[in-house]
Amino acid sequence: MRTRLYATLSMLLLTISVTAAPAAGASPVNQGREYYEQRGDVIWEIPNREKIIALTFDDGPDPEDTPQILDLLKQYHAKATFFVVGKQVQEHPELAKRQVAEGHELANHTFDHMYFNRRSSPEVIVRELRETQEAIYQVTGKKTYLFRPPGGYYNDRMIQICKKEGYLVVMWSWHQDTWDWNRPGVAKIVNKVLNNARNGDIVLMHDHVEGKSQTVDALKQILPELQKRGYRFVTVSELVEYNIP
């Protein structure tokens, strides 16, 4: 299974030809979603016939919220992908170990939650990727090949570096951005997910926020309802395997 998964990811990463890197000193360009999606450089969702959804959680692990989320996922036999921050993994290694032990997937979200803007140098991007990869590996013995840029900021330079480093860039379904980090209210988070649920969605949530999280209470309603509708919760890597037109 792992061999097949890596082969699938490799095909996505190598789809079509590689875009030339910007000239030295030039501002990195952003070709837009359609361009990168068609090339397989970035995914926002994997529409398909299967009733599957990938729940993703950014910015953790967090000593208060992550254990509660893990408990709920276990209760509903749900798997998820956690886009972890490297320094958080180092500070809370026991949580990273638990995430992996319970069948969830860890993915790269930079070491310092750094926003990669047009001024971010290639050296900084590579350092953030590698330091996080090393943090995950040292704690869990696992490596990741998925990366999500904080804030969703991306440009051609970042994407090409990610490809060179062996990463697939993973965003989220635009209709499944819960804004839970902003604590908009439990009902708004719940309605955002349930009212827009589609096969192959990638849902964006957070297991670390400033202040008291509303994500845990929202999941108490989201998980049983989606399960009742017949959805299965899979990791992003599993979702990629269901790339069915």
CYANA upper distance limits for C-alpha pairs under 8 A (distance plus 0.5 A):
  1 MET  CA      5 LEU  CA      6.64
  2 ARG  CA      6 TYR  CA      6.68
  3 THR  CA      7 ALA  CA      6.64
  4 ARG  CA      8 THR  CA      6.65
  5 LEU  CA      9 LEU  CA      6.72
  5 LEU  CA    237 SER  CA      7.54
  5 LEU  CA    238 GLU  CA      8.24
  5 LEU  CA    241 GLU  CA      7.16
  6 TYR  CA     10 SER  CA      6.50
  7 ALA  CA     11 MET  CA      6.74
  8 THR  CA     12 LEU  CA      6.93
  8 THR  CA    240 VAL  CA      7.91
  8 THR  CA    241 GLU  CA      7.27
  9 LEU  CA     13 LEU  CA      6.67
  9 LEU  CA    168 LEU  CA      7.62
  9 LEU  CA    240 VAL  CA      8.07
 10 SER  CA     14 LEU  CA      6.58
 11 MET  CA     15 THR  CA      6.40
 12 LEU  CA     39 ARG  CA      8.22
 12 LEU  CA     40 GLY  CA      5.32
 12 LEU  CA     41 ASP  CA      7.18
 12 LEU  CA    168 LEU  CA      8.06
 13 LEU  CA     40 GLY  CA      6.60
 13 LEU  CA     41 ASP  CA      6.22
 13 LEU  CA    163 LYS  CA      6.89
 13 LEU  CA    166 GLY  CA      8.24
 13 LEU  CA    167 TYR  CA      8.00
 13 LEU  CA    168 LEU  CA      6.69
 14 LEU  CA     18 VAL  CA      8.11
 14 LEU  CA     40 GLY  CA      8.09
 14 LEU  CA     41 ASP  CA      8.48
 15 THR  CA     39 ARG  CA      5.95
 15 THR  CA     40 GLY  CA      6.16
 15 THR  CA     41 ASP  CA      8.02
 16 ILE  CA     39 ARG  CA      6.49
 19 THR  CA    160 GLN  CA      8.19
 21 ALA  CA    156 ASP  CA      8.01
 21 ALA  CA    157 ARG  CA      7.03
 21 ALA  CA    160 GLN  CA      7.65
 22 PRO  CA     26 ALA  CA      6.48
 22 PRO  CA     27 SER  CA      7.76
 22 PRO  CA     28 PRO  CA      6.57
 22 PRO  CA     29 VAL  CA      8.17
 22 PRO  CA    156 ASP  CA      8.48
 22 PRO  CA    157 ARG  CA      7.51
 27 SER  CA    118 ARG  CA      6.83
 27 SER  CA    119 ARG  CA      8.38
 28 PRO  CA    118 ARG  CA      6.50
 28 PRO  CA    155 ASN  CA      6.57
 28 PRO  CA    156 ASP  CA      6.29
 28 PRO  CA    157 ARG  CA      5.96
 29 VAL  CA    155 ASN  CA      6.17
 29 VAL  CA    156 ASP  CA      5.90
 29 VAL  CA    157 ARG  CA      7.85
 30 ASN  CA    154 TYR  CA      7.75
 30 ASN  CA    155 ASN  CA      5.08
 30 ASN  CA    156 ASP  CA      6.02
 31 GLN  CA     35 TYR  CA      6.52
 31 GLN  CA     36 TYR  CA      7.69
 31 GLN  CA    155 ASN  CA      8.13
 31 GLN  CA    156 ASP  CA      7.75
 32 GLY  CA     36 TYR  CA      7.22
 33 ARG  CA     37 GLU  CA      6.30
 33 ARG  CA     42 VAL  CA      8.48
 34 GLU  CA     38 GLN  CA      6.44
 35 TYR  CA     39 ARG  CA      6.99
 36 TYR  CA     40 GLY  CA      6.69
 36 TYR  CA     41 ASP  CA      5.70
 36 TYR  CA     42 VAL  CA      6.11
 37 GLU  CA     41 ASP  CA      6.65
 37 GLU  CA     42 VAL  CA      5.84
 37 GLU  CA     43 ILE  CA      6.36
 37 GLU  CA     44 TRP  CA      8.20
 41 ASP  CA    159 ILE  CA      7.65
 41 ASP  CA    163 LYS  CA      8.08
 41 ASP  CA    168 LEU  CA      6.93
 41 ASP  CA    169 VAL  CA      7.06
 42 VAL  CA    159 ILE  CA      8.50
 42 VAL  CA    168 LEU  CA      6.90
 42 VAL  CA    169 VAL  CA      5.26
 42 VAL  CA    170 VAL  CA      6.29
 42 VAL  CA    171 MET  CA      7.63
 43 ILE  CA    168 LEU  CA      8.44
 43 ILE  CA    169 VAL  CA      7.06
 43 ILE  CA    170 VAL  CA      5.66
 43 ILE  CA    171 MET  CA      6.51
 43 ILE  CA    172 TRP  CA      8.05
 44 TRP  CA    170 VAL  CA      6.81
 44 TRP  CA    171 MET  CA      5.35
 44 TRP  CA    172 TRP  CA      5.08
 44 TRP  CA    173 SER  CA      5.63
 44 TRP  CA    174 TRP  CA      8.07
 44 TRP  CA    202 ILE  CA      7.34
 45 GLU  CA    171 MET  CA      8.39
 45 GLU  CA    172 TRP  CA      6.85
 45 GLU  CA    173 SER  CA      6.06
 45 GLU  CA    200 GLY  CA      6.33
 45 GLU  CA    201 ASP  CA      5.67
 45 GLU  CA    202 ILE  CA      5.95
 46 ILE  CA    199 ASN  CA      8.41
 46 ILE  CA    200 GLY  CA      5.21
 46 ILE  CA    201 ASP  CA      7.11
 46 ILE  CA    202 ILE  CA      8.46
 46 ILE  CA    239 LEU  CA      7.32
 46 ILE  CA    240 VAL  CA      7.25
 46 ILE  CA    242 TYR  CA      7.96
 46 ILE  CA    243 ASN  CA      6.47
 46 ILE  CA    244 ILE  CA      8.42
 47 PRO  CA    198 ARG  CA      8.39
 47 PRO  CA    199 ASN  CA      6.36
 47 PRO  CA    200 GLY  CA      5.10
 47 PRO  CA    201 ASP  CA      7.55
 47 PRO  CA    243 ASN  CA      7.79
 47 PRO  CA    244 ILE  CA      7.76
 47 PRO  CA    245 PRO  CA      7.61
 48 ASN  CA    199 ASN  CA      6.51
 48 ASN  CA    200 GLY  CA      6.40
 48 ASN  CA    242 TYR  CA      7.48
 48 ASN  CA    243 ASN  CA      7.00
 48 ASN  CA    244 ILE  CA      5.46
 48 ASN  CA    245 PRO  CA      6.23
 49 ARG  CA    199 ASN  CA      7.20
 49 ARG  CA    244 ILE  CA      7.32
 49 ARG  CA    245 PRO  CA      8.20
 50 GLU  CA    199 ASN  CA      6.68
 50 GLU  CA    200 GLY  CA      7.90
 50 GLU  CA    242 TYR  CA      8.15
 51 LYS  CA    198 ARG  CA      8.24
 51 LYS  CA    199 ASN  CA      5.49
 51 LYS  CA    200 GLY  CA      7.67
 51 LYS  CA    230 GLY  CA      7.18
 51 LYS  CA    231 TYR  CA      5.37
 51 LYS  CA    232 ARG  CA      6.87
 52 ILE  CA    199 ASN  CA      6.00
 52 ILE  CA    200 GLY  CA      6.07
 52 ILE  CA    201 ASP  CA      8.05
 52 ILE  CA    231 TYR  CA      5.74
 52 ILE  CA    232 ARG  CA      5.25
 52 ILE  CA    233 PHE  CA      6.35
 52 ILE  CA    234 VAL  CA      7.14
 52 ILE  CA    239 LEU  CA      8.04
 53 ILE  CA    198 ARG  CA      8.15
 53 ILE  CA    199 ASN  CA      6.76
 53 ILE  CA    200 GLY  CA      5.71
 53 ILE  CA    201 ASP  CA      5.60
 53 ILE  CA    202 ILE  CA      6.74
 53 ILE  CA    203 VAL  CA      8.05
 53 ILE  CA    231 TYR  CA      7.27
 53 ILE  CA    232 ARG  CA      6.80
 53 ILE  CA    233 PHE  CA      5.65
 53 ILE  CA    234 VAL  CA      6.63
 53 ILE  CA    239 LEU  CA      8.11
 54 ALA  CA     79 LYS  CA      8.48
 54 ALA  CA     80 ALA  CA      6.84
 54 ALA  CA     81 THR  CA      7.88
 54 ALA  CA    200 GLY  CA      7.65
 54 ALA  CA    201 ASP  CA      6.68
 54 ALA  CA    202 ILE  CA      5.32
 54 ALA  CA    203 VAL  CA      6.69
 54 ALA  CA    233 PHE  CA      6.17
 54 ALA  CA    234 VAL  CA      5.58
 54 ALA  CA    235 THR  CA      5.97
 54 ALA  CA    236 VAL  CA      6.26
 54 ALA  CA    239 LEU  CA      7.31
 55 LEU  CA     79 LYS  CA      8.21
 55 LEU  CA     80 ALA  CA      5.66
 55 LEU  CA     81 THR  CA      6.96
 55 LEU  CA    202 ILE  CA      6.56
 55 LEU  CA    203 VAL  CA      5.47
 55 LEU  CA    204 LEU  CA      7.29
 55 LEU  CA    205 MET  CA      8.02
 55 LEU  CA    233 PHE  CA      7.31
 55 LEU  CA    234 VAL  CA      7.81
 55 LEU  CA    235 THR  CA      7.70
 56 THR  CA     80 ALA  CA      6.32
 56 THR  CA     81 THR  CA      5.31
 56 THR  CA     82 PHE  CA      6.17
 56 THR  CA     83 PHE  CA      7.60
 56 THR  CA    202 ILE  CA      7.42
 56 THR  CA    203 VAL  CA      6.30
 56 THR  CA    204 LEU  CA      5.89
 56 THR  CA    205 MET  CA      6.45
 56 THR  CA    206 HIS  CA      8.08
 56 THR  CA    235 THR  CA      8.48
 56 THR  CA    236 VAL  CA      8.49
 57 PHE  CA     80 ALA  CA      8.22
 57 PHE  CA     81 THR  CA      6.96
 57 PHE  CA     82 PHE  CA      5.30
 57 PHE  CA     83 PHE  CA      6.50
 57 PHE  CA    204 LEU  CA      6.82
 57 PHE  CA    205 MET  CA      5.26
 57 PHE  CA    206 HIS  CA      4.89
 57 PHE  CA    207 ASP  CA      6.07
 58 ASP  CA     82 PHE  CA      6.48
 58 ASP  CA     83 PHE  CA      5.25
 58 ASP  CA     84 VAL  CA      6.56
 58 ASP  CA     85 VAL  CA      8.40
 58 ASP  CA    109 HIS  CA      7.85
 58 ASP  CA    204 LEU  CA      8.14
 58 ASP  CA    205 MET  CA      6.89
 58 ASP  CA    206 HIS  CA      5.03
 58 ASP  CA    207 ASP  CA      6.58
 58 ASP  CA    208 HIS  CA      7.59
 59 ASP  CA     83 PHE  CA      6.98
 59 ASP  CA     84 VAL  CA      5.87
 59 ASP  CA     85 VAL  CA      5.95
 59 ASP  CA     88 GLN  CA      8.41
 59 ASP  CA    109 HIS  CA      7.64
 59 ASP  CA    113 HIS  CA      7.82
 59 ASP  CA    206 HIS  CA      6.81
 59 ASP  CA    207 ASP  CA      6.94
 59 ASP  CA    208 HIS  CA      5.96
 59 ASP  CA    209 VAL  CA      8.28
 60 GLY  CA     66 THR  CA      7.61
 60 GLY  CA     82 PHE  CA      7.98
 60 GLY  CA     83 PHE  CA      7.85
 60 GLY  CA     84 VAL  CA      5.68
 60 GLY  CA     85 VAL  CA      6.56
 60 GLY  CA     88 GLN  CA      6.61
 60 GLY  CA     89 VAL  CA      8.06
 60 GLY  CA    206 HIS  CA      7.94
 60 GLY  CA    207 ASP  CA      5.95
 60 GLY  CA    208 HIS  CA      5.64
 61 PRO  CA     66 THR  CA      6.34
 61 PRO  CA     84 VAL  CA      6.86
 61 PRO  CA     85 VAL  CA      8.01
 61 PRO  CA     88 GLN  CA      6.29
 61 PRO  CA     89 VAL  CA      6.82
 61 PRO  CA     92 HIS  CA      7.17
 61 PRO  CA     95 LEU  CA      6.92
 61 PRO  CA     96 ALA  CA      7.28
 61 PRO  CA    207 ASP  CA      7.17
 61 PRO  CA    208 HIS  CA      7.35
 62 ASP  CA     66 THR  CA      5.69
 62 ASP  CA     67 PRO  CA      8.37
 62 ASP  CA     88 GLN  CA      7.84
 62 ASP  CA     92 HIS  CA      7.93
 62 ASP  CA     95 LEU  CA      8.46
 62 ASP  CA    207 ASP  CA      6.89
 62 ASP  CA    208 HIS  CA      5.96
 63 PRO  CA     67 PRO  CA      7.31
 63 PRO  CA     92 HIS  CA      7.62
 63 PRO  CA     95 LEU  CA      8.04
 64 GLU  CA     68 GLN  CA      7.67
 65 ASP  CA     69 ILE  CA      6.78
 65 ASP  CA    207 ASP  CA      6.12
 65 ASP  CA    208 HIS  CA      7.03
 65 ASP  CA    213 SER  CA      7.74
 65 ASP  CA    216 VAL  CA      7.73
 66 THR  CA     70 LEU  CA      6.60
 66 THR  CA     95 LEU  CA      8.02
 66 THR  CA    207 ASP  CA      5.94
 66 THR  CA    208 HIS  CA      7.99
 67 PRO  CA     71 ASP  CA      6.65
 67 PRO  CA     95 LEU  CA      7.92
 68 GLN  CA     72 LEU  CA      6.89
 68 GLN  CA    216 VAL  CA      7.28
 69 ILE  CA     73 LEU  CA      6.68
 69 ILE  CA    207 ASP  CA      7.90
 69 ILE  CA    216 VAL  CA      6.56
 69 ILE  CA    219 LEU  CA      8.37
 70 LEU  CA     74 LYS  CA      6.60
 70 LEU  CA     99 GLN  CA      7.85
 71 ASP  CA     75 GLN  CA      6.73
 72 LEU  CA     76 TYR  CA      6.95
 72 LEU  CA    219 LEU  CA      8.03
 72 LEU  CA    220 LYS  CA      7.74
 73 LEU  CA     77 HIS  CA      6.44
 73 LEU  CA     78 ALA  CA      5.31
 73 LEU  CA     79 LYS  CA      7.13
 73 LEU  CA     80 ALA  CA      8.35
 73 LEU  CA    223 LEU  CA      8.47
 74 LYS  CA     78 ALA  CA      6.67
 74 LYS  CA    102 GLU  CA      8.30
 76 TYR  CA    223 LEU  CA      7.35
 76 TYR  CA    224 PRO  CA      7.68
 76 TYR  CA    227 GLN  CA      8.40
 78 ALA  CA    232 ARG  CA      7.71
 78 ALA  CA    233 PHE  CA      5.52
 78 ALA  CA    234 VAL  CA      7.40
 79 LYS  CA    103 GLY  CA      7.05
 79 LYS  CA    104 HIS  CA      5.90
 79 LYS  CA    105 GLU  CA      8.43
 79 LYS  CA    233 PHE  CA      6.03
 79 LYS  CA    234 VAL  CA      5.58
 79 LYS  CA    235 THR  CA      6.30
 80 ALA  CA    104 HIS  CA      5.80
 80 ALA  CA    105 GLU  CA      6.88
 80 ALA  CA    233 PHE  CA      7.40
 80 ALA  CA    234 VAL  CA      6.49
 80 ALA  CA    235 THR  CA      5.35
 80 ALA  CA    236 VAL  CA      8.08
 81 THR  CA    104 HIS  CA      6.42
 81 THR  CA    105 GLU  CA      5.09
 81 THR  CA    106 LEU  CA      6.34
 81 THR  CA    107 ALA  CA      7.36
 81 THR  CA    235 THR  CA      5.71
 81 THR  CA    236 VAL  CA      6.76
 82 PHE  CA    104 HIS  CA      7.96
 82 PHE  CA    105 GLU  CA      6.57
 82 PHE  CA    106 LEU  CA      5.43
 82 PHE  CA    107 ALA  CA      6.44
 83 PHE  CA    106 LEU  CA      6.43
 83 PHE  CA    107 ALA  CA      4.98
 83 PHE  CA    108 ASN  CA      5.88
 83 PHE  CA    109 HIS  CA      5.69
 83 PHE  CA    147 PHE  CA      7.95
 83 PHE  CA    148 ARG  CA      7.37
 84 VAL  CA     88 GLN  CA      7.70
 84 VAL  CA     89 VAL  CA      7.45
 84 VAL  CA    106 LEU  CA      7.01
 84 VAL  CA    107 ALA  CA      6.52
 84 VAL  CA    108 ASN  CA      6.21
 84 VAL  CA    109 HIS  CA      5.76
 84 VAL  CA    110 THR  CA      8.09
 85 VAL  CA     89 VAL  CA      6.96
 85 VAL  CA    108 ASN  CA      7.38
 85 VAL  CA    109 HIS  CA      5.67
 85 VAL  CA    110 THR  CA      6.02
 85 VAL  CA    111 PHE  CA      5.57
 85 VAL  CA    112 ASP  CA      6.92
 85 VAL  CA    113 HIS  CA      6.59
 85 VAL  CA    132 THR  CA      7.40
 86 GLY  CA     90 GLN  CA      6.95
 86 GLY  CA    108 ASN  CA      8.18
 86 GLY  CA    109 HIS  CA      7.92
 86 GLY  CA    110 THR  CA      6.71
 86 GLY  CA    111 PHE  CA      4.43
 86 GLY  CA    112 ASP  CA      7.23
 86 GLY  CA    131 GLU  CA      7.39
 86 GLY  CA    132 THR  CA      4.84
 86 GLY  CA    133 GLN  CA      8.13
 86 GLY  CA    135 ALA  CA      6.24
 86 GLY  CA    136 ILE  CA      7.58
 87 LYS  CA     91 GLU  CA      6.70
 87 LYS  CA    111 PHE  CA      6.04
 87 LYS  CA    112 ASP  CA      6.92
 87 LYS  CA    132 THR  CA      8.14
 87 LYS  CA    135 ALA  CA      8.16
 88 GLN  CA     92 HIS  CA      6.46
 89 VAL  CA     93 PRO  CA      5.77
 89 VAL  CA     95 LEU  CA      8.27
 89 VAL  CA     96 ALA  CA      6.69
 89 VAL  CA    135 ALA  CA      7.04
 89 VAL  CA    136 ILE  CA      7.24
 89 VAL  CA    139 VAL  CA      8.19
 90 GLN  CA    135 ALA  CA      6.83
 90 GLN  CA    139 VAL  CA      8.19
 92 HIS  CA     96 ALA  CA      7.37
 93 PRO  CA     97 LYS  CA      6.69
 93 PRO  CA    139 VAL  CA      6.51
 94 GLU  CA     98 ARG  CA      6.69
 95 LEU  CA     99 GLN  CA      6.64
 96 ALA  CA    100 VAL  CA      6.95
 96 ALA  CA    106 LEU  CA      8.34
 96 ALA  CA    136 ILE  CA      8.29
 96 ALA  CA    139 VAL  CA      7.70
 96 ALA  CA    140 THR  CA      7.50
 97 LYS  CA    101 ALA  CA      6.54
 97 LYS  CA    139 VAL  CA      7.27
 97 LYS  CA    140 THR  CA      6.13
 98 ARG  CA    102 GLU  CA      6.57
 99 GLN  CA    103 GLY  CA      7.19
 99 GLN  CA    104 HIS  CA      5.89
 99 GLN  CA    105 GLU  CA      7.71
 99 GLN  CA    106 LEU  CA      8.11
100 VAL  CA    104 HIS  CA      5.68
100 VAL  CA    105 GLU  CA      6.75
100 VAL  CA    106 LEU  CA      7.68
100 VAL  CA    140 THR  CA      7.70
104 HIS  CA    235 THR  CA      7.43
105 GLU  CA    235 THR  CA      6.87
105 GLU  CA    236 VAL  CA      8.50
106 LEU  CA    136 ILE  CA      8.24
106 LEU  CA    144 THR  CA      7.18
107 ALA  CA    144 THR  CA      5.98
107 ALA  CA    145 TYR  CA      7.56
107 ALA  CA    146 LEU  CA      5.78
107 ALA  CA    147 PHE  CA      6.48
107 ALA  CA    148 ARG  CA      8.25
108 ASN  CA    129 LEU  CA      7.49
108 ASN  CA    132 THR  CA      6.83
108 ASN  CA    133 GLN  CA      7.28
108 ASN  CA    144 THR  CA      7.34
108 ASN  CA    145 TYR  CA      8.32
108 ASN  CA    146 LEU  CA      6.65
108 ASN  CA    147 PHE  CA      5.16
108 ASN  CA    148 ARG  CA      6.92
109 HIS  CA    113 HIS  CA      7.04
109 HIS  CA    129 LEU  CA      8.43
109 HIS  CA    132 THR  CA      8.10
109 HIS  CA    147 PHE  CA      6.50
109 HIS  CA    148 ARG  CA      5.85
109 HIS  CA    149 PRO  CA      6.46
109 HIS  CA    150 PRO  CA      6.92
110 THR  CA    114 MET  CA      6.79
110 THR  CA    128 GLU  CA      5.56
110 THR  CA    129 LEU  CA      6.13
110 THR  CA    131 GLU  CA      8.35
110 THR  CA    132 THR  CA      6.33
110 THR  CA    149 PRO  CA      7.74
110 THR  CA    150 PRO  CA      8.07
111 PHE  CA    128 GLU  CA      5.74
111 PHE  CA    129 LEU  CA      7.59
111 PHE  CA    131 GLU  CA      6.68
111 PHE  CA    132 THR  CA      5.44
112 ASP  CA    128 GLU  CA      7.83
113 HIS  CA    150 PRO  CA      6.54
114 MET  CA    128 GLU  CA      8.38
114 MET  CA    150 PRO  CA      6.92
115 TYR  CA    149 PRO  CA      7.43
115 TYR  CA    150 PRO  CA      5.95
115 TYR  CA    151 GLY  CA      7.12
115 TYR  CA    153 TYR  CA      7.22
116 PHE  CA    120 SER  CA      6.02
116 PHE  CA    125 ILE  CA      7.75
116 PHE  CA    149 PRO  CA      7.55
116 PHE  CA    150 PRO  CA      8.08
116 PHE  CA    153 TYR  CA      6.70
116 PHE  CA    154 TYR  CA      7.21
116 PHE  CA    158 MET  CA      7.92
117 ASN  CA    153 TYR  CA      7.12
117 ASN  CA    154 TYR  CA      7.63
117 ASN  CA    155 ASN  CA      8.21
118 ARG  CA    155 ASN  CA      7.88
120 SER  CA    124 VAL  CA      6.96
120 SER  CA    125 ILE  CA      7.35
121 SER  CA    125 ILE  CA      6.95
122 PRO  CA    126 VAL  CA      6.61
122 PRO  CA    157 ARG  CA      8.08
122 PRO  CA    158 MET  CA      8.07
122 PRO  CA    161 ILE  CA      7.78
123 GLU  CA    127 ARG  CA      6.59
124 VAL  CA    128 GLU  CA      6.69
125 ILE  CA    129 LEU  CA      6.78
125 ILE  CA    158 MET  CA      7.63
125 ILE  CA    161 ILE  CA      8.20
126 VAL  CA    130 ARG  CA      6.55
126 VAL  CA    161 ILE  CA      7.75
126 VAL  CA    165 GLU  CA      8.36
127 ARG  CA    131 GLU  CA      6.39
128 GLU  CA    132 THR  CA      6.73
129 LEU  CA    133 GLN  CA      6.69
130 ARG  CA    134 GLU  CA      6.56
131 GLU  CA    135 ALA  CA      6.65
132 THR  CA    136 ILE  CA      6.71
133 GLN  CA    137 TYR  CA      6.65
133 GLN  CA    143 LYS  CA      6.93
133 GLN  CA    144 THR  CA      7.31
134 GLU  CA    138 GLN  CA      6.45
135 ALA  CA    139 VAL  CA      6.86
136 ILE  CA    140 THR  CA      6.41
136 ILE  CA    141 GLY  CA      7.73
136 ILE  CA    142 LYS  CA      7.14
136 ILE  CA    143 LYS  CA      7.24
137 TYR  CA    141 GLY  CA      4.95
137 TYR  CA    142 LYS  CA      5.41
137 TYR  CA    143 LYS  CA      6.06
145 TYR  CA    166 GLY  CA      6.76
145 TYR  CA    167 TYR  CA      5.15
145 TYR  CA    168 LEU  CA      6.75
146 LEU  CA    167 TYR  CA      5.78
146 LEU  CA    168 LEU  CA      5.54
146 LEU  CA    169 VAL  CA      6.54
146 LEU  CA    170 VAL  CA      7.05
147 PHE  CA    162 CYS  CA      8.30
147 PHE  CA    167 TYR  CA      6.65
147 PHE  CA    168 LEU  CA      6.67
147 PHE  CA    169 VAL  CA      5.42
147 PHE  CA    170 VAL  CA      6.38
148 ARG  CA    152 GLY  CA      7.56
148 ARG  CA    169 VAL  CA      6.23
148 ARG  CA    170 VAL  CA      5.66
148 ARG  CA    171 MET  CA      6.52
149 PRO  CA    153 TYR  CA      6.52
149 PRO  CA    154 TYR  CA      7.34
149 PRO  CA    169 VAL  CA      8.33
149 PRO  CA    171 MET  CA      8.38
152 GLY  CA    171 MET  CA      7.13
154 TYR  CA    158 MET  CA      6.75
154 TYR  CA    159 ILE  CA      7.50
155 ASN  CA    159 ILE  CA      6.80
156 ASP  CA    160 GLN  CA      6.55
157 ARG  CA    161 ILE  CA      6.73
158 MET  CA    162 CYS  CA      6.64
159 ILE  CA    163 LYS  CA      6.73
159 ILE  CA    169 VAL  CA      7.66
160 GLN  CA    164 LYS  CA      6.72
161 ILE  CA    165 GLU  CA      6.65
162 CYS  CA    166 GLY  CA      6.68
162 CYS  CA    167 TYR  CA      5.53
162 CYS  CA    168 LEU  CA      7.47
162 CYS  CA    169 VAL  CA      7.70
163 LYS  CA    167 TYR  CA      5.73
163 LYS  CA    168 LEU  CA      7.13
171 MET  CA    202 ILE  CA      8.36
172 TRP  CA    176 GLN  CA      7.45
172 TRP  CA    177 ASP  CA      7.60
172 TRP  CA    201 ASP  CA      8.14
172 TRP  CA    202 ILE  CA      5.47
172 TRP  CA    203 VAL  CA      6.51
172 TRP  CA    204 LEU  CA      6.50
173 SER  CA    177 ASP  CA      7.32
173 SER  CA    201 ASP  CA      6.38
173 SER  CA    202 ILE  CA      5.76
173 SER  CA    203 VAL  CA      6.83
173 SER  CA    204 LEU  CA      8.22
175 HIS  CA    192 LYS  CA      8.12
175 HIS  CA    196 ASN  CA      6.88
176 GLN  CA    192 LYS  CA      6.99
176 GLN  CA    193 VAL  CA      6.39
176 GLN  CA    196 ASN  CA      7.43
176 GLN  CA    197 ALA  CA      8.28
176 GLN  CA    201 ASP  CA      7.95
176 GLN  CA    202 ILE  CA      7.47
176 GLN  CA    203 VAL  CA      5.49
176 GLN  CA    204 LEU  CA      6.70
177 ASP  CA    192 LYS  CA      8.13
177 ASP  CA    203 VAL  CA      7.00
177 ASP  CA    204 LEU  CA      5.70
177 ASP  CA    205 MET  CA      7.86
178 THR  CA    188 LYS  CA      8.30
178 THR  CA    189 ILE  CA      5.80
178 THR  CA    192 LYS  CA      6.54
178 THR  CA    193 VAL  CA      7.53
178 THR  CA    203 VAL  CA      8.13
178 THR  CA    204 LEU  CA      6.65
178 THR  CA    205 MET  CA      6.72
179 TRP  CA    183 ARG  CA      7.54
179 TRP  CA    184 PRO  CA      7.44
179 TRP  CA    189 ILE  CA      7.81
179 TRP  CA    204 LEU  CA      8.45
179 TRP  CA    205 MET  CA      7.79
180 ASP  CA    184 PRO  CA      6.88
180 ASP  CA    185 GLY  CA      8.47
180 ASP  CA    189 ILE  CA      6.87
180 ASP  CA    205 MET  CA      6.58
180 ASP  CA    206 HIS  CA      7.21
180 ASP  CA    213 SER  CA      8.22
180 ASP  CA    214 GLN  CA      7.31
180 ASP  CA    215 THR  CA      6.76
181 TRP  CA    205 MET  CA      7.98
181 TRP  CA    206 HIS  CA      6.83
181 TRP  CA    208 HIS  CA      8.31
181 TRP  CA    209 VAL  CA      5.83
181 TRP  CA    210 GLU  CA      7.81
181 TRP  CA    213 SER  CA      8.12
182 ASN  CA    209 VAL  CA      8.42
183 ARG  CA    213 SER  CA      7.30
183 ARG  CA    214 GLN  CA      6.60
184 PRO  CA    188 LYS  CA      6.82
184 PRO  CA    189 ILE  CA      7.65
185 GLY  CA    189 ILE  CA      7.08
185 GLY  CA    214 GLN  CA      7.25
186 VAL  CA    190 VAL  CA      6.70
186 VAL  CA    214 GLN  CA      6.11
186 VAL  CA    215 THR  CA      7.63
186 VAL  CA    217 ASP  CA      7.11
186 VAL  CA    218 ALA  CA      5.74
187 ALA  CA    191 ASN  CA      6.48
187 ALA  CA    218 ALA  CA      7.67
188 LYS  CA    192 LYS  CA      6.46
189 ILE  CA    193 VAL  CA      7.05
189 ILE  CA    215 THR  CA      8.05
189 ILE  CA    218 ALA  CA      6.77
190 VAL  CA    194 LEU  CA      6.60
190 VAL  CA    218 ALA  CA      5.94
190 VAL  CA    219 LEU  CA      8.01
190 VAL  CA    221 GLN  CA      7.36
190 VAL  CA    222 ILE  CA      6.48
191 ASN  CA    195 ASN  CA      5.93
191 ASN  CA    196 ASN  CA      8.47
192 LYS  CA    196 ASN  CA      6.76
193 VAL  CA    197 ALA  CA      6.33
193 VAL  CA    203 VAL  CA      7.94
193 VAL  CA    222 ILE  CA      7.77
194 LEU  CA    222 ILE  CA      7.28
194 LEU  CA    225 GLU  CA      8.33
194 LEU  CA    226 LEU  CA      7.76
197 ALA  CA    201 ASP  CA      7.44
200 GLY  CA    239 LEU  CA      7.43
202 ILE  CA    236 VAL  CA      8.15
205 MET  CA    215 THR  CA      7.78
206 HIS  CA    215 THR  CA      7.70
207 ASP  CA    213 SER  CA      8.50
207 ASP  CA    215 THR  CA      7.96
208 HIS  CA    213 SER  CA      8.04
209 VAL  CA    213 SER  CA      6.64
214 GLN  CA    218 ALA  CA      6.79
215 THR  CA    219 LEU  CA      6.61
216 VAL  CA    220 LYS  CA      7.04
217 ASP  CA    221 GLN  CA      7.69
218 ALA  CA    222 ILE  CA      6.66
219 LEU  CA    223 LEU  CA      6.10
220 LYS  CA    224 PRO  CA      7.59
221 GLN  CA    225 GLU  CA      6.80
222 ILE  CA    226 LEU  CA      6.59
223 LEU  CA    227 GLN  CA      6.56
224 PRO  CA    228 LYS  CA      6.49
225 GLU  CA    229 ARG  CA      6.85
226 LEU  CA    230 GLY  CA      7.02
226 LEU  CA    231 TYR  CA      6.04
226 LEU  CA    232 ARG  CA      8.48
227 GLN  CA    231 TYR  CA      5.62
227 GLN  CA    232 ARG  CA      7.12
234 VAL  CA    238 GLU  CA      6.44
234 VAL  CA    239 LEU  CA      6.85
235 THR  CA    239 LEU  CA      6.68
236 VAL  CA    240 VAL  CA      6.72
237 SER  CA    241 GLU  CA      7.25
238 GLU  CA    242 TYR  CA      7.41
239 LEU  CA    243 ASN  CA      7.63
